């Protein structure tokens, strides 16, 4: 965005009904990687957008159509680094195809090779430009705007694209690193949809824990599609400005 804030949308999914939530995972227990969005979230009949403001405020919104009450404080964009979002795309062949390129936009292309892409994971990380250049072997690969990255924990090499903030804003020391890879189709996914996570806590990796995976705790999540029903909306509530009757239309 013009001030350096980051916005993520998924406009090619033809399903609008979903669940958005602030997720709280326990520090211990067998279900640390499970989140019951139907219990913790709110229903919406709109395709919301995710915004991570430069101040650190993160929320789901859609101007004039939904309340921005699903929010939390993440890390500010003028100092720390961290994961901005993680988007899992299920059965992408069922998404609307991109038929027209707009001249004022930049498009990047990730190739899945010969693998059947039943599911994709798109991840965005906020990094310092100086550190990114220092960690790149410029004798073998270019620094950007696209290059190859080796994951510090798994050792996996994957392509990455760099997006710098607009020249008009003051965020000139950081870069958004966007990666895309083929992943296994989540269990139970039988139609096109997405699971989105963002608004994470600050989690800058130090040398002491550089070899350990980052454990997610509190964050924002969105899941599309979901089946609307009077029972679900009465149980979890709705964030739509038009009210429950509009959300229930056709259910």
N, C-alpha and C positions, 0 to 999 in steps of 0.2 A: 504494500500500500504506500501512498505518498509519504507518510511519516516514518516508514520503515516497519510498521506493524505487518504481521503475516496473516494471510487469509487462505483457507483451504475449503474447497467445495467439490462435490461429485455430481455434476450436472447431467451426466449421461446415463444415470440410473433412472429408469422410467417408473420407479416406485417412490411415493412420497411418504407413506405411513411408516413411522419409526419410533424408537425409544431413545431418549437422551438422558444422561445421568452423570452425577458426581459419584465416582466409584471409590470405595474405601476397602482396601484389602488388608486383612489381618497380618500381623508380623509373623505369626506362627499358625500352624494348623494345616490340615490336609487340603483345604480349599483356598490356599493363598493365590492360586492362579485362576480362580473362578469368580465371576461377578454375576449376580442375579439382577440384570437390568430391569426386569419387570417388577422387582420389589423396590429398587432404589431410584428408578428413573421416572420420567414424565413422557406421556404420549404426545406425538405431534403428527399432524397431517400435512406438514410442509417439509420440503427438503432444505434443512437448515444449512448455515455455513458456520465454520469454526474460525474464530479470530484470536490470535495471540498478540496483544498490544505490546508496544515497546516498554511500557511500564511493568509488564508481567501479568496483567489481568488477562485471563483466558475465559472465553465463553462461547456458547452457541447462540446464534441470533439470525433473524431475517427481518429486515426493517419493515415495520408496519404490519407484520403477520404473526410474530411470536414474541413472547416475553423472554428477556435475556436473563432469566433467573438461574439457569444451569451454568454456573461459573465458579471459578476458584482462582487463587493467586498462584501463578507459576513464576518462573525466573524472568527478570528484566532482560531486555535485549542489548543493553549498553555495557555489559560487563561479563557475566557468566556465560558458560556454554552449556548445551544440553540438548536432549531430544525434544523436538517441537511437535511432531506427530508421527503416527504409524497408522496406515490405512491398508486394510486387507480387502481386496476386491475378489469376490467370488463369482465364478462363471462369467468372465468378462465378455464372452461372445454374445451374451444376452443384453449387453449395454448398447445404447444408441451409438452408431458409428459417427466419427468426426468427418463431416462432409464439406466444411468450408473453413479455410484458414483466415483469420483476421490479421490484417497487416500490422496492427499495433501490438500484437502479442508475440511472445517467443515460445516456440514449441520444441520439445525435446523428444527424442525417439530412443526407447530402450528395446533391444532385440531379445526375444526369448529363445532364439535358436530353434532347434528341432523339437524342443520340449513342448508338450501340450500344456497350455497355460490355463488350467482349470481354476487356479487362484494365483493372485499376484499380491505382493506386499510392497507398498510404496512408503518410504521412510524419509523424514526430513530432520536433519540435525543442524544445530546452530553452532558454528565453529569460528575460531579466530583465524583471520587470513594469514597472519604471520606464522602461526603454528602449522597450518595446513601446508604452506610452502616449505617450511622446515622439515616436515615429515614426508615430503614427496621426493622420490628419486628422479630428479629431472634429467638424468642421463638416459633413463629408460622410457619414461612416460611423460607427457606434457602435464603441466600443473592444472590447466583448465582451458576452456570452460567445461570440458568433459575429460575424465581420466579414469584410472582404475584405483580402487582402494582395497587394502587388505584388512579384514576384520581383526582387531587386536586379540580377541578371545578365540574365535574359531579358525582364523587363518584364511578364511574364504575370501577370494578376490572377486570384486563386483564393480561394475561401472558406476560412476557418480557424476552428477552435473552440479555446477556451482552457480548460485544466483546471488549477486551482490545487491544491497539496498539501493534505492534510487539516488542519483547524484544530488538531488535536491534535499535529502535529509542528512542528518549528522552521524548516522550509524555507518561509519566507513571502515571499522576495524574487524567486522564480522562478515561471514558469508553463510548462506543457507545451502547445505549439501543435501541433494535429493538422490536417493537410490531406489532402484526397482528390481525385484527378483521374483522368480517363480517359486511358489511355496505349495505344500500339499493342501488340497481342498479340505477345509474344516469338516469334522464329522457332523452329519445332519444337514449340510448345506445342499439343497436340491433345487434352488432357483437363484437368479442373479441377485446380488446384494452386497453390502459392505459392513465392515466393523471398523470403526474409527476410534483412535485413542489420542489424546492430546492434553495440554495443560499440566504436564508433569512437574514434579518438584525439581528444584535445582539439583543436579547430580554430576557436577564436574568431577572427572576421574583423576585421582592422584596417582603417583607412581606406586604407592603402596597397594592399591587395589586394581591396578591397570589390567591384571590378568583374570579378574573376577567379573562375572556377568552382573549387570545392574539389575537389582530387584525393584520392580515397580510397586509403588504404594498407592497414594491417592492420585487420581487423574480424572479427566472427563472422557466419556465414552458415548458413542452413537451407534445404533444398530438399525439397519434397514434391510429388508422390509420386516414389518410385524403385522399380525392380523389384528385389525381393530375390532373391538367389541365393547358393548356398554359396560360389561363387567370389568374389563381391563382399564378403561378410562375412569370408571368410578373408583377403582382400586388405587391407581397411581396418579390420576389427575392429568391435565393437559396444559401445555404452555402456549397454545394457540390463542391469539388475540380475539379471533372470531368466536371463541367459546366451544363448548363441548358439542353443541348441535352440529356445527360445521364439521368437526372432526368425526362425528358419527354418521355423516351423510353416506348413504349406501351400505352401511353395515347392518 
